[in-house]
Amino acid sequence: MPADQPRTLSVGFVPGVTPGKWVARWRERHPGVDLALHQHDDALTALLDGSDDVVFVRLPVERTGIHLIPLYEEQPVAVMARDNELSLYDDVPLGELEGESLLDIEECGGPKTAVEVAATGAGVVVLPMSLARLYSRKDAVHRPVPGLPVTTIGIAWRVEDESEDVEEFIGIVRGRTAQSSRQPSQREAPKRTASQKAAAKKAAAGGNPREQKGAGKPRKPARPAGSRGKRR
């Protein structure tokens, strides 16, 4: 990339992920590097075809050719029409779902449409809570189902991509501070040795400390010429 061409980090994410806090930290620490955000139903494809440099994905995904770090888990919930009897529960017992018509997300055409179908009373759909909130409707409610397995959100990047911008963003997502020695931005500016710090301190003081000894003390007034050796 030419030195005068602005750098851009492209970040993709699946619906339900809210990368705002990490984006804010990036823009605070690296205002000179633009960060572009893209939402994808299939963020992994956008990563592998080079559209994005790093992506947030919902596991499980095929891990061939990528690095992947799990970040956090999502609580599964049941989405149903507001007048469904399951809405009376604070947490829906797993066994209560057996008598319901469970909707298939793919057959419905995706989570948004599945929520719309569930809102009509045609069935119940189980989704990660983040998606249920994203596609929430006034005529539908969602309730946690503690007995179901959780889903996991992870961050992924290509194995062959060793760019410092990608590594820097991964570090931000993992919680590294701006001063962390593991961040590329800090490795570019190595810490000074003790002798270098002493030399800098000496220079700031204005030279050799011995030469400065006594500086600032009032001097004795000089005697007039010819006044020595004569007494009256």
Backbone hydrogen bonds in HBPLUS format (Angstrom, degrees):
<---DONOR---> <-ACCEPTOR-->    atom                        ^
c    i                          cat <-CA-CA->   ^        H-A-AA   ^      H-
h    n   atom  resd res      DA  || num        DHA   H-A  angle D-A-AA Bond
n    s   type  num  typ     dist DA aas  dist angle  dist       angle   num
A0005-GLN N   A0002-PRO O   3.10 MM   3  5.40 164.0  2.12 112.0 116.9     1
A0034-ASP N   A0007-ARG O   3.20 MM  27  6.46 136.1  2.41 162.0 149.5     2
A0009-LEU N   A0034-ASP O   2.81 MM  25  6.25 161.5  1.85 158.3 161.8     3
A0036-ALA N   A0009-LEU O   2.89 MM  27  6.21 154.7  1.95 148.0 156.4     4
A0053-ASP N   A0010-SER O   2.79 MM  43  5.23 151.6  1.87 133.0 142.0     5
A0054-VAL N   A0010-SER O   3.33 MM  44  6.76 151.0  2.42 157.8 163.9     6
A0011-VAL N   A0036-ALA O   2.81 MM  25  6.05 174.8  1.81 177.8 178.2     7
A0038-HIS N   A0011-VAL O   2.93 MM  27  6.29 143.6  2.06 153.5 157.4     8
A0012-GLY N   A0054-VAL O   2.95 MM  42  6.38 158.3  2.00 149.2 155.4     9
A0056-PHE N   A0012-GLY O   2.88 MM  44  6.28 147.2  1.99 134.2 142.9    10
A0013-PHE N   A0038-HIS O   2.96 MM  25  6.45 136.7  2.16 155.7 163.9    11
A0040-HIS N   A0013-PHE O   2.92 MM  27  6.04 159.2  1.96 149.4 154.9    12
A0014-VAL N   A0056-PHE O   3.24 MM  42  6.35 132.3  2.48 139.8 152.3    13
A0017-VAL N   A0014-VAL O   3.26 MM   3  6.07 164.9  2.28 143.1 145.9    14
A0022-TRP N   A0019-PRO O   3.10 MM   3  5.60 122.8  2.44 113.5 126.9    15
A0023-VAL N   A0019-PRO O   3.01 MM   4  6.19 159.4  2.06 159.3 165.7    16
A0024-ALA N   A0020-GLY O   2.90 MM   4  6.07 158.5  1.95 151.8 157.3    17
A0025-ARG N   A0021-LYS O   3.18 MM   4  6.38 154.0  2.25 137.7 143.9    18
A0026-TRP N   A0022-TRP O   2.98 MM   4  6.22 156.8  2.04 145.4 151.9    19
A0027-ARG N   A0023-VAL O   2.96 MM   4  6.22 168.6  1.98 156.3 158.3    20
A0028-GLU N   A0024-ALA O   2.99 MM   4  6.14 140.5  2.15 140.8 151.7    21
A0029-ARG N   A0025-ARG O   2.97 MM   4  6.17 156.2  2.03 148.8 154.4    22
A0030-HIS N   A0026-TRP O   2.68 MM   4  5.66 157.2  1.73 160.3 167.3    23
A0033-VAL N   A0030-HIS O   3.12 MM   3  5.67 169.4  2.13 119.7 123.1    24
A0047-LEU N   A0043-ALA O   3.07 MM   4  6.41 139.0  2.24 143.9 155.3    25
A0047-LEU N   A0044-LEU O   3.08 MM   3  5.04 125.8  2.39  93.3 107.7    26
A0048-LEU N   A0044-LEU O   2.95 MM   4  6.26 165.9  1.97 157.6 159.8    27
A0049-ASP N   A0045-THR O   2.98 MM   4  6.09 152.4  2.05 151.4 157.7    28
A0051-SER N   A0046-ALA O   2.89 MM   5  5.00 118.1  2.28 149.3 164.3    29
A0052-ASP N   A0046-ALA O   3.02 MM   6  5.69 150.4  2.11 133.2 131.8    30
A0050-GLY N   A0047-LEU O   3.12 MM   3  5.31 158.4  2.17 106.6 112.7    31
A0055-VAL N   A0156-ALA O   2.98 MM 101  5.38 162.5  2.01 151.6 157.2    32
A0156-ALA N   A0055-VAL O   2.82 MM 101  5.38 163.0  1.85 160.2 166.1    33
A0057-VAL N   A0154-GLY O   2.84 MM  97  5.41 155.9  1.90 148.8 156.8    34
A0154-GLY N   A0057-VAL O   2.89 MM  97  5.41 163.7  1.92 154.3 159.7    35
A0059-LEU N   A0152-THR O   2.82 MM  93  5.43 162.6  1.85 164.4 168.9    36
A0066-ILE N   A0063-ARG O   3.28 MM   3  5.55 163.2  2.31 130.8 127.4    37
A0159-VAL N   A0065-GLY O   3.08 MM  94  5.55 166.2  2.10 130.8 129.9    38
A0067-HIS N   A0157-TRP O   2.78 MM  90  5.43 167.5  1.80 169.3 173.4    39
A0157-TRP N   A0067-HIS O   3.10 MM  90  5.43 149.4  2.19 141.2 148.9    40
A0069-ILE N   A0155-ILE O   2.96 MM  86  5.41 158.9  2.01 151.4 158.0    41
A0155-ILE N   A0069-ILE O   2.98 MM  86  5.41 156.4  2.04 143.7 146.7    42
A0071-LEU N   A0153-ILE O   2.75 MM  82  5.70 163.1  1.78 153.8 155.3    43
A0072-TYR N   A0153-ILE O   3.35 MM  81  5.57 154.1  2.42 140.0 147.4    44
A0153-ILE N   A0072-TYR O   2.88 MM  81  5.57 166.9  1.89 168.2 172.7    45
A0074-GLU N   A0151-THR O   2.65 MM  77  5.12 158.2  1.69 148.2 151.9    46
A0151-THR N   A0074-GLU O   3.26 MM  77  5.12 157.9  2.31 136.9 141.8    47
A0129-MET N   A0075-GLN O   2.79 MM  54  5.58 145.8  1.91 155.7 164.8    48
A0145-VAL N   A0076-PRO O   3.15 MM  69  6.04 158.5  2.20 148.0 143.7    49
A0077-VAL N   A0127-LEU O   2.79 MM  50  5.55 162.2  1.82 163.3 168.6    50
A0127-LEU N   A0077-VAL O   2.95 MM  50  5.55 154.0  2.02 156.2 163.5    51
A0078-ALA N   A0143-ARG O   2.78 MM  65  5.36 160.8  1.82 155.8 155.9    52
A0143-ARG N   A0078-ALA O   2.97 MM  65  5.36 150.2  2.06 140.3 148.6    53
A0079-VAL N   A0125-VAL O   2.75 MM  46  5.27 170.4  1.75 157.8 161.1    54
A0125-VAL N   A0079-VAL O   3.13 MM  46  5.27 158.4  2.18 145.2 150.3    55
A0080-MET N   A0141-VAL O   2.93 MM  61  5.65 161.7  1.96 163.0 169.0    56
A0141-VAL N   A0080-MET O   2.93 MM  61  5.65 159.3  1.98 158.0 164.9    57
A0084-ASN N   A0081-ALA O   3.02 MM   3  5.37 167.3  2.04 117.8 120.5    58
A0082-ARG N   A0139-ASP O   3.23 MM  57  5.53 149.4  2.33 127.3 124.1    59
A0087-SER N   A0084-ASN O   2.99 MM   3  5.68 156.2  2.04 118.4 125.4    60
A0088-LEU N   A0085-GLU O   3.07 MM   3  5.75 168.0  2.08 118.7 122.6    61
A0089-TYR N   A0086-LEU O   3.10 MM   3  5.75 164.3  2.12 118.0 122.6    62
A0092-VAL N   A0144-PRO O   2.82 MM  52  6.14 153.0  1.89 173.5 171.6    63
A0096-GLU N   A0093-PRO O   2.95 MM   3  5.50 144.4  2.08 113.8 123.8    64
A0097-LEU N   A0094-LEU O   3.12 MM   3  5.75 157.5  2.18 115.4 121.7    65
A0098-GLU N   A0095-GLY O   3.21 MM   3  5.62 157.4  2.26 109.2 115.7    66
A0100-GLU N   A0097-LEU O   3.06 MM   3  5.25 163.9  2.08 111.1 115.4    67
A0124-VAL N   A0101-SER O   2.84 MM  23  6.07 156.6  1.89 149.3 155.4    68
A0103-LEU N   A0124-VAL O   2.82 MM  21  5.82 160.8  1.85 143.8 149.2    69
A0108-CYS N   A0104-ASP O   3.00 MM   4  6.20 140.5  2.16 146.8 157.9    70
A0110-GLY N   A0105-ILE O   2.92 MM   5  5.24 161.1  1.96 158.3 151.9    71
A0109-GLY N   A0106-GLU O   3.02 MM   3  5.10 146.5  2.14  99.5 109.9    72
A0114-ALA N   A0110-GLY O   3.01 MM   4  6.16 153.2  2.08 149.3 157.9    73
A0115-VAL N   A0111-PRO O   2.98 MM   4  6.18 152.8  2.06 149.0 154.1    74
A0116-GLU N   A0112-LYS O   3.19 MM   4  6.51 152.6  2.27 141.6 149.0    75
A0117-VAL N   A0113-THR O   2.90 MM   4  6.23 152.9  1.97 151.1 158.2    76
A0118-ALA N   A0114-ALA O   2.92 MM   4  6.15 160.6  1.96 147.9 153.4    77
A0119-ALA N   A0115-VAL O   2.95 MM   4  6.13 147.7  2.06 144.5 153.0    78
A0120-THR N   A0117-VAL O   3.06 MM   3  5.40 145.2  2.19 105.3 115.2    79
A0121-GLY N   A0118-ALA O   3.01 MM   3  5.40 158.1  2.06 111.6 118.7    80
A0131-LEU N   A0128-PRO O   3.03 MM   3  5.57 129.8  2.29 113.2 124.8    81
A0132-ALA N   A0128-PRO O   3.17 MM   4  6.52 158.2  2.22 152.6 159.3    82
A0133-ARG N   A0129-MET O   2.95 MM   4  6.18 152.9  2.03 152.3 158.6    83
A0134-LEU N   A0130-SER O   3.02 MM   4  6.14 150.9  2.10 135.5 144.2    84
A0135-TYR N   A0131-LEU O   2.96 MM   4  6.11 158.9  2.01 151.6 155.1    85
A0136-SER N   A0133-ARG O   3.39 MM   3  4.98 165.1  2.41 103.3 102.1    86
A0140-ALA N   A0137-ARG O   3.34 MM   3  5.34 163.8  2.37 106.2 107.2    87
A0148-LEU N   A0145-VAL O   3.17 MM   3  6.00 173.8  2.18 130.1 132.0    88
A0161-ASP N   A0158-ARG O   3.12 MM   3  5.28 154.1  2.19 104.6 112.7    89
A0167-GLU N   A0163-SER O   3.17 MM   4  6.48 166.9  2.18 148.4 152.0    90
A0168-GLU N   A0164-GLU O   2.81 MM   4  5.88 152.2  1.88 144.6 152.5    91
A0169-PHE N   A0165-ASP O   3.00 MM   4  6.22 157.9  2.05 146.9 151.9    92
A0170-ILE N   A0166-VAL O   2.93 MM   4  6.18 163.4  1.96 155.9 160.6    93
A0171-GLY N   A0167-GLU O   3.03 MM   4  6.21 155.7  2.09 143.3 149.7    94
A0172-ILE N   A0168-GLU O   3.07 MM   4  6.40 147.8  2.18 143.0 151.5    95
A0173-VAL N   A0169-PHE O   2.98 MM   4  6.31 162.8  2.01 156.3 159.9    96
A0174-ARG N   A0170-ILE O   2.96 MM   4  6.20 147.4  2.06 145.7 155.3    97
A0176-ARG N   A0171-GLY O   2.90 MM   5  5.36 160.9  1.94 160.0 153.8    98
A0175-GLY N   A0172-ILE O   3.05 MM   3  5.17 156.8  2.10 103.9 110.9    99
A0180-SER N   A0177-THR O   3.15 MM   3  5.25 166.0  2.17 107.6 111.7   100
A0183-GLN N   A0180-SER O   3.18 MM   3  5.66 166.3  2.20 113.0 117.2   101
A0186-GLN N   A0183-GLN O   2.94 MM   3  5.47 145.1  2.06 114.7 124.5   102
A0187-ARG N   A0183-GLN O   3.14 MM   4  6.50 150.6  2.23 148.8 157.8   103
A0188-GLU N   A0184-PRO O   3.10 MM   4  6.25 141.6  2.25 149.7 157.3   104
A0189-ALA N   A0186-GLN O   3.16 MM   3  5.44 144.9  2.29 103.3 112.6   105
A0197-LYS N   A0193-THR O   2.92 MM   4  6.23 153.9  1.99 150.0 157.4   106
A0198-ALA N   A0194-ALA O   2.94 MM   4  6.19 153.5  2.01 145.3 152.5   107
A0199-ALA N   A0195-SER O   2.92 MM   4  6.11 155.4  1.98 143.9 150.4   108
A0200-ALA N   A0196-GLN O   2.98 MM   4  6.16 153.8  2.05 143.7 150.8   109
A0201-LYS N   A0197-LYS O   2.95 MM   4  6.16 152.3  2.03 144.3 152.0   110
A0202-LYS N   A0198-ALA O   2.90 MM   4  6.09 152.8  1.98 145.3 152.9   111
A0203-ALA N   A0199-ALA O   2.90 MM   4  6.14 155.1  1.97 144.9 151.6   112
A0204-ALA N   A0200-ALA O   2.97 MM   4  6.15 153.0  2.04 142.9 150.2   113
A0205-ALA N   A0201-LYS O   3.06 MM   4  6.29 135.6  2.26 136.9 148.2   114
A0205-ALA N   A0202-LYS O   3.14 MM   3  5.10 127.4  2.43  91.9 105.6   115
A0207-GLY N   A0202-LYS O   3.28 MM   5  5.91 171.1  2.29 152.6 151.1   116
A0206-GLY N   A0203-ALA O   3.15 MM   3  5.27 149.4  2.24 100.3 109.4   117
A0211-GLU N   A0208-ASN O   2.98 MM   3  5.28 124.4  2.30 105.5 119.6   118
A0212-GLN N   A0208-ASN O   3.21 MM   4  6.55 132.0  2.45 142.0 155.4   119
A0212-GLN N   A0209-PRO O   3.01 MM   3  4.97 132.6  2.24  92.9 106.7   120
A0213-LYS N   A0210-ARG O   3.15 MM   3  5.13 156.4  2.21  98.3 105.6   121
A0215-ALA N   A0212-GLN O   2.92 MM   3  5.31 157.8  1.97 131.4 133.4   122
A0217-LYS N   A0214-GLY O   3.14 MM   3  5.75 165.4  2.17 137.1 138.0   123
